[in-house]
């Protein structure tokens, strides 16, 4: 039900901050845990992983799975 309401009244995430990369032992946001870099929606404040190599925001769960799978095949090679 919450997803349906979010579709009609939620944020479209049209504007993002510049990508932020956390280095060192500082607290890493959950969005930055996947790629090490994240962006923030300037309208609602939600954080999204950012793929610096492809220069795109990873928004959907299927994109996250594809990203993790591609990392696994790159590391295996």
C-alpha distances in whole Angstrom, upper triangle without the diagonal:
4,5,5,6,9,10,11,12,13,16,18,20,23,26,26,29,32,32,33,34,35,38,40,38,36,33,31,27,25,24,28,28,28,30,32,31,28,27,25,23,25,22,20,22,20,22,23,25,28,30,34,36,33,33,29,26,24,20,18,19,21,23,23,24,27,28,29,30,33,34,35,37,39,39,41,43
4,5,5,6,9,10,10,10,13,15,17,20,22,23,26,29,28,29,31,31,35,37,35,33,29,27,24,22,21,25,26,25,28,29,28,25,24,21,19,22,19,16,18,16,19,19,22,25,28,31,33,31,30,27,23,21,18,17,17,20,22,22,23,26,27,27,29,31,32,33,36,37,38,39,42
4,5,5,6,9,10,9,12,13,15,18,21,21,24,27,26,28,29,30,34,36,35,32,29,27,23,21,20,23,24,23,25,27,26,23,22,20,18,20,18,16,18,15,17,17,20,23,25,29,30,28,27,24,20,18,15,13,14,17,18,19,20,23,24,25,26,28,29,31,33,34,35,37,39
4,5,5,7,9,9,12,13,16,19,22,23,26,29,29,30,32,34,37,39,38,36,33,30,27,24,23,27,28,27,29,31,29,26,24,23,20,22,19,18,20,18,21,20,23,26,28,31,33,30,29,26,23,21,17,16,17,19,21,22,23,25,27,28,29,31,32,34,36,37,38,40,42
4,5,5,6,7,11,13,15,18,21,22,25,28,29,30,32,33,37,39,38,35,32,30,26,24,23,27,28,28,29,31,29,26,24,22,19,20,17,15,18,17,20,20,24,26,29,32,34,31,30,26,23,22,18,18,19,21,23,24,25,27,28,30,31,33,34,36,38,39,40,42,44
4,5,5,4,7,9,12,15,17,19,21,25,25,26,28,30,33,35,35,32,29,27,23,21,20,23,25,24,26,27,26,22,20,18,15,17,14,12,15,13,16,17,20,22,25,28,30,28,26,23,19,19,15,15,16,19,20,21,23,25,25,27,29,30,31,33,35,36,37,39,41
4,6,6,8,9,12,14,17,19,22,25,25,27,30,31,35,37,37,34,31,29,25,23,21,25,26,25,27,28,26,23,21,19,16,18,15,14,17,15,18,18,21,22,25,28,30,27,26,22,19,18,14,14,16,18,19,20,22,24,25,27,28,29,31,33,34,35,37,39,40
4,6,9,10,13,15,18,20,24,27,28,29,32,34,37,40,39,37,34,31,28,26,24,28,29,28,30,31,29,26,23,21,18,19,16,15,18,17,20,20,24,25,28,30,33,30,28,25,22,21,18,18,20,22,23,24,26,27,28,30,32,33,34,36,38,39,41,42,44
4,7,9,12,14,17,19,22,25,26,28,31,32,36,38,38,35,32,30,26,25,23,26,28,28,29,30,28,24,22,19,16,17,13,12,16,15,19,19,23,25,28,30,32,30,28,25,22,22,18,18,21,23,24,25,27,29,29,31,33,34,35,37,39,40,41,43,45
4,7,9,12,14,16,19,22,23,24,27,28,32,34,34,31,28,26,22,21,19,23,25,24,25,27,24,21,18,15,12,14,10,9,12,12,15,16,19,21,24,27,29,27,25,21,18,18,15,15,18,20,21,21,24,26,26,27,30,31,32,34,36,36,38,40,41
4,5,8,10,12,15,18,19,21,24,26,29,32,32,29,26,24,20,20,17,20,23,23,23,24,22,18,15,12,9,10,7,7,10,9,13,13,17,18,21,24,26,24,22,19,16,16,13,15,17,20,19,20,23,24,24,26,29,29,30,32,34,34,36,38,40
4,5,9,11,14,17,18,21,24,26,29,32,32,30,27,25,21,20,18,21,23,22,22,24,21,17,15,13,9,11,9,9,12,11,13,13,16,17,20,22,24,22,19,16,13,14,11,13,16,18,18,19,22,23,22,25,27,27,28,31,32,33,34,37,38
4,6,7,11,14,15,17,20,22,26,29,29,26,24,21,18,18,15,17,20,19,19,20,17,14,11,9,6,8,7,8,9,8,10,10,13,14,17,19,21,19,16,13,11,12,10,12,16,18,16,17,21,21,20,23,25,25,26,29,30,30,32,34,36
4,7,10,13,15,17,21,23,27,30,31,28,26,24,21,21,17,19,22,21,21,22,18,15,12,11,7,8,8,10,12,12,13,12,15,15,17,18,21,19,16,13,11,13,12,15,18,20,18,19,23,23,22,25,27,26,27,30,32,31,33,36,36
4,7,10,12,15,18,21,24,28,29,26,24,22,19,20,17,18,21,21,20,20,17,14,10,8,6,6,7,10,10,11,12,12,14,14,17,17,20,18,15,13,11,14,13,16,20,21,19,20,24,24,22,25,28,27,27,31,32,31,33,36,36
4,7,8,11,14,17,21,24,25,22,21,18,16,17,14,15,18,18,17,17,13,10,6,5,5,5,8,10,9,10,9,9,11,11,14,14,17,16,13,11,9,12,12,16,19,20,18,18,22,22,20,23,25,25,25,28,30,28,30,33,34
4,6,8,12,14,18,21,22,20,19,17,15,16,14,14,17,18,16,15,12,9,5,5,6,6,10,12,10,11,10,10,12,11,14,14,17,17,13,12,11,14,14,18,21,23,20,20,23,24,21,23,26,25,25,28,30,29,30,33,34
4,6,10,13,16,19,21,19,19,16,15,17,14,13,17,17,15,14,10,9,6,8,10,10,14,15,13,14,12,12,12,10,12,11,15,15,11,11,11,14,16,19,22,23,20,20,23,23,20,23,26,24,23,27,29,27,28,31,32
4,7,10,13,17,18,17,16,14,13,14,11,10,14,14,11,10,6,6,5,8,11,12,16,16,14,13,10,10,9,7,9,8,12,12,9,10,9,12,14,18,19,21,18,17,21,20,17,19,22,21,20,23,25,23,24,28,28
4,7,10,13,15,13,13,11,11,13,11,8,12,13,11,9,5,5,6,9,12,13,17,17,14,13,10,11,10,9,11,10,14,15,12,13,12,14,16,19,21,22,19,18,21,22,18,20,23,22,20,24,26,24,24,28,29
4,6,10,12,11,11,9,10,12,11,8,10,11,9,6,4,7,9,12,16,17,20,20,17,16,12,12,10,9,11,10,13,15,13,14,13,15,17,20,21,23,20,18,21,21,17,18,22,20,18,21,23,21,21,25,26
4,7,8,7,8,7,9,11,11,8,9,12,10,6,7,9,11,14,17,19,22,21,17,17,13,14,12,12,14,13,16,18,17,17,16,17,19,22,22,24,22,19,22,23,19,19,23,22,19,22,25,23,22,26,27
4,7,7,9,9,12,14,14,11,11,14,12,8,10,12,15,17,21,22,26,25,21,20,17,17,15,15,16,14,17,20,19,20,19,20,22,25,25,27,24,21,24,24,21,20,24,23,20,22,25,22,21,25,26
4,6,9,9,13,15,16,13,13,15,14,11,13,15,18,20,24,25,28,27,24,23,19,20,18,18,19,18,20,23,22,23,23,23,25,27,27,29,26,23,26,26,23,22,25,25,21,23,26,24,22,26,27
4,7,8,12,14,16,13,12,16,15,12,14,16,19,21,24,26,29,27,23,22,19,20,18,19,21,20,23,25,24,25,24,24,25,27,27,29,27,24,26,27,24,22,26,26,22,24,27,25,23,27,28
4,6,9,12,14,12,12,15,15,12,13,14,17,18,21,23,25,24,20,19,17,18,17,18,20,20,23,25,24,24,22,22,24,26,26,28,26,23,26,27,24,23,26,26,23,25,28,27,25,29,31
4,6,9,12,10,10,14,14,11,13,13,15,16,19,21,23,21,17,17,14,16,15,17,19,20,23,25,23,23,21,21,22,24,23,26,24,21,24,25,22,22,25,26,23,25,28,27,25,29,31
4,6,8,6,6,10,11,8,9,10,13,14,17,19,21,20,16,15,12,13,12,14,16,16,19,21,20,19,17,17,18,20,20,22,21,17,20,22,19,18,22,22,20,22,25,24,23,26,28
4,5,5,6,10,11,9,9,8,11,11,14,16,18,16,13,11,8,10,10,12,15,16,20,21,19,18,15,15,15,17,17,20,19,16,19,21,18,17,21,22,20,22,25,24,24,27,29
4,5,5,8,10,9,10,9,12,12,15,18,19,16,14,11,8,9,8,12,14,17,19,20,19,17,14,13,13,15,14,17,16,13,15,18,15,15,19,20,18,20,23,23,22,25,27
4,6,6,8,8,8,6,8,9,12,15,17,15,12,9,6,5,5,8,11,13,16,17,15,14,11,9,10,12,12,15,13,11,14,16,13,13,17,18,16,19,22,21,21,24,26
4,6,6,5,5,5,8,11,14,17,19,17,14,12,8,8,6,8,10,11,14,15,14,14,11,11,13,15,15,17,15,12,15,16,13,13,17,17,15,18,21,20,19,23,25
4,6,5,8,9,12,14,17,20,22,20,17,15,11,10,8,10,12,13,16,17,17,16,14,12,14,15,14,17,15,12,14,16,13,12,15,16,14,15,19,18,17,20,23
4,6,8,9,12,15,17,21,23,21,18,15,12,10,7,9,9,12,13,14,15,14,12,10,12,13,12,13,11,8,10,12,9,8,12,12,10,13,16,15,15,18,20
4,5,8,11,14,17,20,22,21,19,16,12,10,6,7,6,8,10,11,12,11,11,10,13,14,14,15,12,10,12,12,9,9,13,12,10,13,15,14,14,18,19
4,7,11,14,17,20,22,21,18,16,12,11,8,8,9,9,12,14,13,13,13,12,15,17,17,18,16,13,16,16,13,13,16,16,13,16,18,17,16,20,21
4,7,11,14,16,19,19,16,14,10,9,6,5,7,7,11,12,11,11,10,11,13,16,17,18,15,13,17,17,13,14,18,17,15,18,20,19,19,22,24
4,7,10,13,16,15,12,10,7,5,4,5,8,9,13,13,11,10,8,9,11,14,15,17,14,13,16,17,14,15,19,18,17,20,22,21,22,25,26
4,7,9,12,12,9,8,6,5,6,6,10,11,14,14,11,10,8,10,11,14,16,18,16,15,18,19,16,18,21,21,20,23,25,24,25,28,29
4,6,9,8,6,6,4,6,9,10,13,14,18,17,15,13,10,12,11,15,17,20,17,17,20,21,19,21,24,24,23,26,28,27,28,31,33
4,5,6,5,5,6,8,11,12,15,17,20,19,16,14,11,12,11,15,17,20,18,18,21,22,21,23,26,26,25,28,30,30,31,34,35
4,6,6,8,10,11,15,15,18,19,22,21,18,16,14,16,15,18,21,23,21,21,25,26,24,26,29,29,29,32,34,33,34,37,38
4,6,8,11,13,17,17,21,22,25,24,21,18,16,17,15,18,21,24,22,22,26,27,26,28,31,31,31,34,36,35,36,39,40
4,6,9,12,15,17,21,22,26,24,22,19,16,17,14,17,19,22,21,21,24,26,25,26,29,30,30,32,35,34,35,38,40
4,6,10,13,15,19,20,23,23,20,18,15,16,14,17,19,22,20,20,23,25,23,24,28,28,27,30,33,32,33,36,37
4,7,10,13,16,18,22,21,18,16,12,12,11,13,15,18,17,16,20,21,20,21,24,25,24,27,29,29,30,33,34
4,7,9,13,15,18,18,16,13,10,10,10,12,14,17,15,14,17,19,17,18,22,22,21,24,26,26,26,29,31
4,6,10,12,15,14,13,10,7,6,6,10,11,14,12,10,14,15,13,15,18,18,18,21,23,23,23,26,28
4,7,9,12,12,11,9,6,5,7,10,11,13,10,9,12,13,10,12,15,15,14,17,20,19,20,23,24
4,6,9,9,7,6,5,6,9,12,13,14,11,10,14,13,11,13,16,15,14,18,19,18,19,22,23
4,6,6,6,6,6,7,11,13,14,14,11,10,13,12,9,11,14,12,11,15,16,15,16,20,20
4,6,5,7,9,10,14,17,18,18,14,14,17,15,12,14,17,14,13,17,18,16,17,21,21
4,6,8,11,12,16,18,19,18,14,14,16,14,11,14,15,12,12,16,16,13,15,19,18
4,6,9,10,14,15,17,16,12,13,15,13,10,14,15,12,13,16,16,15,17,20,20
4,7,10,13,15,18,17,13,14,17,15,13,16,18,15,16,19,20,18,20,23,23
4,6,9,12,14,14,11,12,15,13,11,15,17,15,16,19,20,19,21,24,24
4,6,9,12,13,9,10,14,13,11,14,17,16,16,19,21,20,22,25,25
4,6,8,9,6,6,10,10,9,11,14,13,14,17,19,18,20,23,24
4,7,9,7,8,11,12,11,14,16,16,17,20,21,22,23,25,27
4,5,5,7,9,10,11,13,14,16,17,19,20,21,23,25,26
4,5,5,6,9,10,11,12,14,15,17,19,20,21,23,25
4,5,5,6,9,10,11,12,14,15,17,18,20,21,23
4,5,5,6,9,10,10,12,14,15,16,18,20,21
4,5,5,6,9,10,11,12,14,15,17,19,20
4,5,5,6,9,10,11,12,14,15,17,19
4,6,5,6,9,10,11,12,14,15,17
4,5,5,6,9,10,11,12,14,16
4,5,5,6,9,10,11,12,15
4,5,5,6,9,10,11,13
4,5,5,6,9,10,11
4,6,5,6,9,10
4,5,5,6,9
4,5,5,6
4,5,5
4,5
4
